[in-house]
């Protein structure tokens, strides 16, 4: 039995505690320690839990308990770590009870050769309590909103400066995705850190909807580097064999393409039945769910409605309910919007046909399910939109080239892709205009069965043959338009991004 499991679920959740299997421990420590002289080495786990990493090193590498050091915030876990290692070695290790992020590691860990290992707590920004957020702010001196585990990466990097020390941590995959890369890894690379091995984006276990990565890093630039066991030339902050280029959020596209926006934000119950009266102020409405699953929903759209319409009892009742809802919000901007409760809080409804892009899409799809929508259909902020988009843009965003880019730079929700305007779209290197893409993009639209939803059409297990054929042809044309092969997509896109942002 894993002794960590004695902790109640609330303690584990609030502390970001996840139990590390023996298999994951070895995937972390073996690439770090194999074929190394460990006689005088120190093994340090700065978030040691019940000591599983240290215990497994003790068992597998025949070292002494005197070589083990750990820090653990939970006093019960710290006791378990001491006892479990004592039972194995008949010696008590040096396990310190305290907040690892507020302890000076240099005062308790000394040696000529130190290996830092472990599984720091996984806690997204929204789940962190006041003390944990204070830790993040102190460690990062005002940097962005990080997963709590990022603090250990930065402390480990600073601890290793000028030393032949090495670190291998398990963390959520988000540590090497989206804005984390430019905010965290760019700073660490600037210090001189190298990533020497990695395992990418694996599911923590069958129950937890958590995807993780293993990252081995140090100031030592190992001659051989590995991603998922395959030797590579370089490992960048996205855990790719590609140049050390960092994709930073930007407000405007780097290429000459139409702007992408979020849809409108309702904030309140604007939903009505299709037969609601007066019917001229009832409009179809789509968010991601409706768009992907071809579902019908309707809303009140009272922009430019005359005062006498707002006074109709059924509408007036709706408006009053929305007003009260907004006034109860803790956000000042929402309370301020109670002054105009008949309007969506944020209105970005296009006047022309627009291209709709889901903000979150499952990673099992080979292509991003996007499509054109009539301007009469109200779009919520669960979708991103490109007004005035043409077929060429649709073809590019529907291609595997764009999917590769999306997988690299997007954030994640579980194992789903979280599309962002500032990170994904505005940084995407588009090719020059090619009329062949427009012609074939129309074939993709023509191949879609109107009786099936986008979710069904883009299920890889049931994608219609004609639709797949149209996408395959689109991929070939898009690649030809860029002028590179499928195997070159990652490296060439990074090079194009670098050239466009010089």
Order of alpha helices (4+ residues) and beta strands (2+ residues): alpha-alpha-beta-alpha-beta-alpha-beta-alpha-beta-alpha-alpha-beta-alpha-beta-beta-beta-beta-beta-beta-beta-alpha-beta-alpha-alpha-alpha-beta-beta-beta-beta-beta-alpha-alpha-beta-beta-alpha-alpha-alpha-alpha
